[in-house]
Amino acid sequence: MNQMAERSNKGISKYKNTMATTRMDKIKALENAIEELLDGAVYLKKAVLELKEEEKELSNVSYGGTI
């Protein structure tokens, strides 16, 4: 929960208003949320690919070479 407060404070500093006081219609708010979630999906996919690569490298070391 502390991360949410920190994120909110960062937004207030950057945009000089809060989510409660900003003038944004519902469609724009939903479009912004979709963009944020898509960004998150990119980060998650990158992490999955990196973990798969690490797992592959570890299995090569464990078995003394390629499979």
SULJOPE-V313842 format. One record per backbone hydrogen bond with DSSP energy under -1.0 kcal/mol. NH is the residue of the N-H (numbers start at 0). CO is the residue of the C=O. Records with the same first field share a line. If there is no record, write none. Layout:
NH=CO + CO
//
This chain:
4=0
5=1
6=2
7=3
8=4
9=5
10=6
11=7
12=8
13=9
14=10
15=11
21=17
23=21
28=24
29=25
30=26
31=27
32=28
33=29
34=30
35=31
36=32
37=33
38=34
39=35
40=36
41=37
42=38
43=39
44=40
45=41
46=42
47=43
48=44
49=45
50=46
51=47
52=48
53=49
54=50
55=51
56=52
57=53
58=54
59=55
60=56
61=57
62=58
64=59
//
